[in-house]
Amino acid sequence: MRGPATMAASLFTASDLAVNILSAQSLLAAFGVLGVGVVMFAETGLLIGFFLPGDSLLFTAGLLCTGSGHDGLKLSLPPLLVAAAVGALVGAQTGYLIGRKAGGALLSRDSAPRLQAGAHRAEELLEKYGYAKAIVLARFVPVVRTVLNPMAGALRVPVRTFTLWQVVGGLVWSIGLTLGGYALGSSIPNVDRYLLPIIAVIVLVSLAPLAAELYRSRRQGAANKEVQG
C-alpha cells in the first residue's frame, strides 16, 4: 500500500504531465489567474521564459472571462488584469536588474540561437529608436520582450528611463490584449471555436507597431539620402 507522500507525488507528477506550458488554454485550465501572473513574470523577467505564450495567454484569458470557453472555464476580469499587469511590470524590472548585475554574461555565445537572435534585435532597437520607443515596442515582439530587459540593464540604460517606459509599454500590452480578448468574447457567441486563427491574427497585429516604425524609419532614411544627394 502506498503512503500519503507517494500518492501525493504521483498526483503531482500526473498533474504536471497534463499541463502543456506552450498552450495558453492548458496553462489557464491548470493554474487560472495565478498562472497568468507567473507566466508574465517568467516571460519578461527570466531568459528561460522566452518560449512562453505571452500574447495568446493574455488574449485567451480575457476571452475566458466571458465564459466563452468550451470546457466551462471562466476567469474573473479584475484579478486577471491585476495579475497580468503586476507580472509583466515586476518581470521586466527584474530582468533589467539581472542584466545590470550580470551584464553580457547572460547573453553569451553559448545561449540558444533563438535567444541570441532576440538579443541582437533588442540591441538594434535600443540603438536605432532610442530607449523610450525601443522599450515600448519590444513588449509586442515575442522573444525580444524577454531579452530587451536584461539587455537594457547590461547597457546601463538609466533606471528611471527604463522604469517609466517599461511601465507604459507593459500596461498597454498586458491590459490591452486582455481587454481585447474580453471584448471579442463578449460580442461574438462561441468565439472559442475560432480561437487558433484569432490568436494568429493577434500575433500579427502585435507586430504591427514595430513594422510601422521600421517602415517610417526607412522612408525617413530614403528621404534624407535624396536631400543629401
SVG drawing of the C-alpha trace seen along z (x, -y; Angstrom):
<svg xmlns="http://www.w3.org/2000/svg" viewBox="-24 -68 54 70">
<polyline fill="none" stroke="black" stroke-width="0.4" points="0.0,0.0 1.3,-3.4 1.8,-6.1 0.4,-9.6 3.7,-11.1 3.9,-8.6 0.3,-9.2 0.8,-13.0 4.0,-12.7 2.1,-10.6 -0.8,-13.1 1.7,-16.0 3.5,-14.2 0.3,-13.4 -0.9,-17.0 2.4,-18.3 2.3,-15.9 -1.2,-17.1 -0.1,-20.7 1.2,-21.9 3.3,-25.0 3.2,-26.0 -0.6,-26.1 -2.5,-29.1 -5.6,-27.1 -3.8,-24.3 -2.0,-26.8 -5.2,-28.6 -7.1,-25.4 -4.4,-24.3 -3.4,-27.5 -6.0,-30.1 -5.3,-33.8 -2.2,-33.0 -0.7,-31.2 -1.1,-34.4 0.9,-36.4 3.6,-33.8 4.0,-33.4 4.1,-37.2 6.9,-37.4 8.8,-34.5 8.5,-35.7 9.5,-39.2 11.9,-38.7 13.7,-35.4 15.6,-34.4 14.3,-30.9 10.8,-32.2 11.3,-33.3 9.3,-30.3 6.2,-31.0 2.9,-32.0 2.5,-35.6 0.3,-37.2 -2.0,-34.2 -2.2,-33.7 -3.4,-37.2 -5.9,-37.2 -7.3,-33.8 -7.5,-34.7 -9.5,-37.8 -11.8,-35.7 -12.4,-33.2 -13.6,-36.0 -16.8,-36.0 -17.4,-32.2 -16.8,-31.5 -14.5,-28.5 -15.9,-25.2 -14.8,-23.5 -16.8,-25.8 -13.7,-27.6 -14.4,-31.2 -12.0,-33.7 -12.7,-36.9 -11.6,-40.0 -10.5,-42.4 -8.0,-40.0 -6.8,-38.9 -6.0,-42.4 -4.1,-42.9 -2.2,-39.6 -1.3,-40.3 -0.1,-43.9 1.9,-43.0 3.5,-40.0 4.6,-42.0 5.9,-45.0 7.7,-43.2 9.1,-40.7 10.6,-43.5 12.1,-45.3 13.6,-42.0 15.1,-41.3 16.6,-44.8 18.2,-44.3 19.6,-40.9 21.1,-42.3 22.6,-45.3 24.3,-42.9 25.3,-40.0 25.9,-42.1 26.6,-40.4 27.4,-37.0 23.6,-36.2 23.6,-36.6 26.9,-34.8 27.5,-32.9 26.6,-29.7 23.0,-30.8 20.2,-29.3 20.3,-30.6 16.7,-32.0 17.8,-33.8 20.8,-35.2 18.7,-36.4 16.4,-38.1 19.3,-39.8 20.6,-41.1 17.2,-42.5 16.8,-44.1 20.2,-45.8 19.3,-47.1 16.0,-48.5 17.8,-50.3 20.4,-51.8 18.1,-52.7 15.0,-54.1 16.3,-55.2 15.3,-54.0 11.7,-55.1 10.5,-53.7 12.5,-50.5 11.3,-49.6 7.6,-50.1 7.9,-48.4 9.7,-45.4 6.7,-44.5 4.9,-43.5 7.6,-41.3 8.0,-37.7 11.5,-36.8 12.6,-40.4 10.4,-41.4 12.3,-38.7 15.8,-39.7 15.5,-43.5 15.0,-44.0 18.4,-42.4 20.0,-43.9 18.8,-47.4 20.4,-46.6 23.6,-45.4 23.8,-48.5 23.2,-50.7 20.0,-52.3 19.1,-54.8 16.9,-53.2 14.3,-56.0 14.0,-56.0 13.7,-52.2 11.1,-52.0 8.9,-54.8 8.8,-53.3 8.6,-49.6 5.5,-50.6 3.9,-52.4 4.6,-49.5 3.8,-46.8 0.4,-48.3 -0.6,-48.8 0.5,-45.3 -0.9,-43.3 -4.1,-45.1 -4.7,-45.9 -4.5,-42.3 -6.6,-41.0 -9.3,-43.5 -9.2,-42.7 -9.9,-39.1 -12.7,-40.1 -14.3,-42.4 -14.3,-39.8 -15.6,-37.1 -18.4,-39.4 -19.5,-40.4 -19.2,-37.1 -21.1,-33.9 -19.0,-30.7 -15.9,-32.6 -13.7,-29.9 -14.3,-27.8 -12.2,-30.2 -9.5,-30.7 -6.5,-29.5 -6.9,-31.7 -7.8,-34.6 -4.6,-34.1 -2.6,-34.0 -4.1,-37.4 -3.4,-38.8 0.3,-37.8 0.5,-39.5 -1.3,-42.6 1.2,-42.7 4.0,-43.0 2.3,-45.9 3.7,-48.8 7.3,-47.5 6.6,-47.1 5.1,-50.6 8.1,-52.0 10.5,-50.2 8.7,-51.4 8.6,-55.0 12.3,-54.8 13.2,-53.5 11.2,-56.2 12.8,-58.8 16.3,-57.4 15.5,-57.3 14.2,-60.9 17.4,-62.0 19.5,-60.4 17.6,-62.2 18.2,-65.5 21.9,-64.8 22.2,-63.7"/>
</svg>
